[in-house]
Amino acid sequence: MISDLLSMEDLDTAAITTVLDTAEGFSDIALRPIKKVPVLRGRTVCNLFYEDSTRTRISFELAAKRLSADVLNFSAKGSSVSKGESLKDTALTLQAMGVDAIVIRHSASGAPQQLTRWVDAKVLNAGDGWHQHPTQALLDLFTIRRRLGRIEGLNVAVCGDVYHSRVARSLVQGLLTMGAQVTLVGPPTLMPACVETWGTAVSHDIDAVLPKTDVLYLLRVQRERMAQQFFPSSREYARIWGVDRHRVATLPEDAIVMHPGPMNRGVEITADVADGANSLIADQVTNGIAVRMSCLYLMLGGDA
């Protein structure tokens, strides 16, 4: 296993498979009366979050605690960052405190890579700018493999705001590495300029793609990252690109619907689809704990 987890580009097929297989071993811990194993006892994990987060931060905290690690939760709000402290000085402070791993989320692409130059602790990227979110991709791959039994050969449609999505970048790399066929679907204004280099098919007609899709992965419309108008209105987006029960009905019988959250219900996905039988959105959250346990274990305490 690699020393730091910064990008899905760092992981080959064997490494991804190791993470997923190890996560399988951790997935049943949540069913035990005492939801802990002592494999990281005496280790300290710091969650260093410069952006708001619910699922990822809590998931990492639970993962570390279930491995019996000590956990520090650092939020930029209410810390010395508000007084002007730099990322480097914060990193050196954590280094001086002897933390063993730093889970970082930052609005600047490349911040986790920079952090590795300042600390000896293991660094795990929990999302940096528009760049990468590797553990989200790994938990998505785990969820797909658990439900469908494989990843290789599946047809996956990644639909929505690809332009602003670090999840899309990480997930596509992971899917292609594991042998899936990927189609990016959405309006031309929400496709990256270099999308032809991604190794995927591209479609602007969601209804043409759905009948041959095994996994429909919907992306949140990230209005907070938009400095200009990328589509006329939310109502227009929902009509042309949103997935409702009528569109889900055109999917193959065993197809699944996924979303990294948080969802804009009524925009990219309707409530009945989000809560429907095809939806694995809750499973993604559950599986995220086991996958992040796997990553922390392999980085800090286990053998690949």
Secondary structure as GFF3:
##gff-version 3
##sequence-region A 1 304
A	DSSP	three_ten_helix	8	10	.	.	.	ID=ss1
A	DSSP	alpha_helix	13	26	.	.	.	ID=ss2
A	DSSP	three_ten_helix	27	31	.	.	.	ID=ss3
A	DSSP	beta_strand	44	49	.	.	.	ID=ss4
A	DSSP	alpha_helix	55	66	.	.	.	ID=ss5
A	DSSP	beta_strand	70	75	.	.	.	ID=ss6
A	DSSP	three_ten_helix	80	83	.	.	.	ID=ss7
A	DSSP	alpha_helix	87	96	.	.	.	ID=ss8
A	DSSP	beta_strand	101	106	.	.	.	ID=ss9
A	DSSP	alpha_helix	111	116	.	.	.	ID=ss10
A	DSSP	beta_strand	122	128	.	.	.	ID=ss11
A	DSSP	alpha_helix	134	148	.	.	.	ID=ss12
A	DSSP	beta_strand	155	159	.	.	.	ID=ss13
A	DSSP	alpha_helix	166	177	.	.	.	ID=ss14
A	DSSP	beta_strand	181	185	.	.	.	ID=ss15
A	DSSP	three_ten_helix	188	190	.	.	.	ID=ss16
A	DSSP	three_ten_helix	195	197	.	.	.	ID=ss17
A	DSSP	beta_strand	201	203	.	.	.	ID=ss18
A	DSSP	alpha_helix	206	209	.	.	.	ID=ss19
A	DSSP	three_ten_helix	210	212	.	.	.	ID=ss20
A	DSSP	beta_strand	215	218	.	.	.	ID=ss21
A	DSSP	three_ten_helix	223	225	.	.	.	ID=ss22
A	DSSP	alpha_helix	234	240	.	.	.	ID=ss23
A	DSSP	alpha_helix	245	248	.	.	.	ID=ss24
A	DSSP	beta_strand	256	258	.	.	.	ID=ss25
A	DSSP	alpha_helix	271	274	.	.	.	ID=ss26
A	DSSP	alpha_helix	281	300	.	.	.	ID=ss27
###
